[in-house]
Amino acid sequence: AMLADETMRSVIVFTRTKHGADRVTRDLERDGFDAAVIHGNKSQNARQKALNGFRDGSVRILVATDIAARGIDVPGISHVVNYELPDEAESYVHRIGRTGRNGADGIAVTLCDPGENAKLRQVERIIRMKLPVTADHLGQPDPKAEPRSNDRAPREAANDRNSNNRPRGEQKPRNGFGKKPFQGKPGDERKPFRGKRRSFGSGKPASRAA
């Protein structure tokens, strides 16, 4: 599984719904990952406990909805995973802006199935950049993908990555997750999740680090 990669030291996983966030968190915990969840149905104490664990490193993976993640400022986030594309394209920029801060490297991974193509086009219009997607997925990340610092404004970062031809991505057929992974800012890299979509963290890591 992608999340078994040791280079994914501190990860935020974004979902569109509270139910989806709970489901992903249960699947991660079932597969042995240290994960916590924050969303609007959680009490303030529960959300604070999850954030504290994420900040101190006792929880490596924080699953969140867009609204619950507002105002989160946690240094050293290595990866952002968009398990689902947001309803509002602007939220994509806010999501991936949580990694690669203060000159640090960060990687954003986005999953997109055919039903989300319209959302993908909206994101591309916002960042003014075409996100390349390959036709299939053989279980390995694109070796050309590179992390980058997110120390510019989102739109400038998109243009910079485009001019350097850094973004890379892969598309996955309907089996497995049924999601087509692709890469955008601040440096997407995708490894396969195993099993069905709800088996979010299962399987063994790919041979190459994210």
C-alpha positions in Angstrom: 0.0 0.0 0.0 1.1 3.5 -0.6 0.6 4.5 3.0 3.0 1.8 4.1 5.8 3.8 2.6 8.1 5.0 5.4 8.7 8.3 3.5 5.1 9.2 4.2 5.9 10.5 7.6 2.9 12.8 8.2 -0.1 12.5 5.9 -3.4 14.3 5.6 -6.1 12.3 3.7 -9.0 14.4 2.4 -12.5 13.1 1.8 -15.6 14.9 0.6 -18.0 13.6 3.3 -18.0 12.9 7.0 -19.2 9.3 6.3 -16.3 8.8 3.9 -13.8 10.1 6.4 -15.0 7.7 9.0 -15.0 4.8 6.6 -11.4 5.5 5.4 -10.2 5.9 9.0 -11.8 2.5 10.0 -10.1 0.8 7.0 -6.7 2.3 7.9 -7.0 1.3 11.5 -8.1 -2.2 10.5 -5.0 -2.5 8.3 -2.7 -1.5 11.2 -2.1 2.2 10.5 -2.1 4.9 13.2 -4.9 7.2 11.9 -7.3 9.7 13.4 -10.2 11.6 11.9 -11.7 15.1 12.2 -15.0 16.3 10.8 -18.0 18.3 11.9 -19.7 15.5 13.8 -16.8 15.0 16.1 -16.7 16.9 19.4 -14.2 19.7 20.0 -12.4 17.4 22.4 -12.2 14.6 19.9 -10.9 16.9 17.2 -8.3 18.4 19.5 -7.2 15.0 20.6 -6.8 13.9 16.9 -4.8 17.1 16.1 -2.6 16.8 19.1 -1.7 13.2 18.1 -1.0 14.3 14.6 1.2 17.1 15.8 3.3 15.1 18.2 3.7 12.2 15.7 1.8 9.5 17.6 -0.7 9.6 14.8 0.9 9.5 11.3 -2.3 9.8 9.2 -5.1 12.4 9.8 -8.3 11.9 7.8 -10.3 15.1 7.4 -13.1 16.9 5.5 -12.4 20.3 4.0 -14.4 22.2 6.6 -12.9 20.5 9.6 -9.4 21.0 8.2 -9.8 24.8 8.0 -7.3 26.5 10.2 -5.1 23.5 10.7 -1.5 24.5 10.8 0.8 21.6 11.4 4.4 21.9 10.3 6.2 19.1 8.5 3.3 17.5 6.6 5.1 15.3 4.0 2.1 14.2 2.0 -1.5 15.2 1.2 -3.8 12.5 -0.3 -6.9 13.6 -2.1 -8.9 10.4 -1.6 -11.8 12.2 -3.4 -11.7 15.5 -5.4 -13.4 18.3 -3.6 -16.7 19.8 -4.8 -15.1 23.2 -5.1 -12.0 23.4 -7.2 -10.5 26.1 -4.9 -10.5 23.6 -2.1 -7.9 21.6 -4.0 -5.4 24.4 -3.8 -6.1 24.8 0.0 -5.7 21.1 0.5 -2.3 20.7 -1.2 -1.1 23.9 0.3 -0.8 22.1 3.7 2.3 20.3 2.6 5.7 21.7 1.3 5.5 24.8 3.6 8.4 27.1 4.5 10.6 25.8 1.7 10.2 22.1 2.7 9.4 19.4 0.1 5.9 18.0 -0.1 4.0 15.6 -2.3 0.3 15.7 -3.1 -1.4 12.5 -4.4 -4.9 12.7 -6.0 -7.2 9.9 -6.9 -9.8 10.5 -9.5 -12.3 8.0 -11.1 -14.2 8.7 -14.4 -17.2 10.1 -12.5 -15.0 12.9 -11.2 -13.6 14.1 -14.6 -15.7 17.3 -14.5 -14.1 18.1 -11.1 -10.7 17.4 -12.5 -11.3 19.9 -15.3 -12.4 22.5 -12.8 -9.2 22.0 -10.8 -7.1 22.4 -14.0 -8.8 25.6 -14.8 -8.1 27.0 -11.4 -4.4 26.1 -11.4 -4.1 26.9 -15.1 -2.3 23.7 -15.8 -3.1 20.4 -17.5 -2.6 17.5 -15.1 -1.3 14.5 -17.2 -2.9 11.1 -16.6 -1.7 7.9 -18.1 -3.9 5.1 -19.3 -3.1 2.4 -16.9 -1.3 1.5 -13.7 1.2 -1.2 -13.3 1.8 -0.9 -9.5 4.8 1.4 -9.6 5.1 5.2 -9.2 6.3 7.3 -12.0 10.1 7.6 -11.5 10.1 11.1 -13.0 7.8 12.5 -10.3 9.6 14.9 -8.0 8.5 16.6 -4.7 8.8 20.4 -4.7 8.6 23.2 -2.2 5.3 25.0 -2.0 6.8 28.4 -1.1 5.0 30.3 -3.8 1.4 31.3 -4.3 -0.6 28.3 -5.6 -1.1 29.7 -9.1 2.6 30.6 -9.4 3.6 27.2 -8.2 1.3 25.6 -10.9 2.9 27.6 -13.6 6.4 26.9 -12.3 5.8 23.1 -12.3 4.3 23.3 -15.8 7.3 25.1 -17.2 9.6 22.5 -15.7 7.4 19.6 -16.8 7.6 18.1 -13.4 4.0 16.8 -12.8 3.5 13.2 -13.7 0.6 10.8 -13.1 -0.9 7.5 -13.8 -4.5 6.3 -14.5 -5.9 3.2 -13.0 -8.6 1.1 -14.6 -11.9 0.4 -12.9 -10.6 -2.6 -11.0 -9.0 -2.1 -7.6 -10.0 1.3 -6.3 -11.5 2.2 -9.7 -9.7 5.5 -9.3 -7.3 7.1 -11.8 -4.4 8.6 -10.0 -2.8 11.7 -11.4 -0.3 14.3 -10.3 -0.4 18.0 -9.8 1.1 20.4 -7.2 3.2 20.4 -5.1 4.5 17.2 -6.7 2.1 14.3 -7.0 3.2 10.7 -6.9 0.9 7.7 -6.9 1.4 4.2 -5.7 -1.4 1.6 -5.9 -3.7 0.8 -3.1 -4.7 -2.8 -3.0 -8.1 -4.3 -3.0 -11.4 -2.5 -3.4 -11.7 1.2 -2.8 -12.7 0.7 0.9 -9.5 -1.2 1.6 -7.6 2.1 1.7 -4.4 1.1 3.4 -4.0 -2.6 2.7 -1.3 -4.4 0.9 2.5 -4.1 0.7 4.4 -1.0 -0.2 5.6 -0.4 -3.7 9.3 -0.9 -4.2 10.1 2.8 -4.8 9.6 5.6 -2.2 7.2 8.4 -2.7 
